[in-house]
Amino acid sequence: MTAVQLNAELLRNMSIIAEDENLLKRASKYLRRLVAEKQADPTLLSKEEFFHRVDESKAQYLRGEYTRFSNKDEMNEWLNSL
């Protein structure tokens, strides 16, 4: 489902909820919780932050700044050393 479709569905549902004060209160409370979760989650990145990290990782790779493993045992040994 695209963002435009999701937005349209949200607005349709909100028009139904808007007729009932109790449902509006519940929806508002839930939306506040969703916003708080998003703000509290340090793993969420904006598009710009994500692509900046991708670009930086590509640059590091091109400079030869990466770790290579020949097999899973080498990888596990490296991970255990962290």
Rosetta blueprint (number, residue, H / E / L):
1 M L
2 T L
3 A H
4 V H
5 Q H
6 L H
7 N H
8 A H
9 E H
10 L H
11 L H
12 R H
13 N H
14 M H
15 S H
16 I H
17 I H
18 A L
19 E L
20 D L
21 E H
22 N H
23 L H
24 L H
25 K H
26 R H
27 A H
28 S H
29 K H
30 Y H
31 L H
32 R H
33 R H
34 L H
35 V H
36 A H
37 E H
38 K H
39 Q H
40 A H
41 D L
42 P L
43 T L
44 L L
45 L L
46 S L
47 K H
48 E H
49 E H
50 F H
51 F H
52 H H
53 R H
54 V H
55 D H
56 E H
57 S H
58 K H
59 A H
60 Q H
61 Y H
62 L H
63 R L
64 G L
65 E L
66 Y L
67 T L
68 R L
69 F L
70 S L
71 N L
72 K H
73 D H
74 E H
75 M H
76 N H
77 E H
78 W H
79 L H
80 N H
81 S H
82 L L
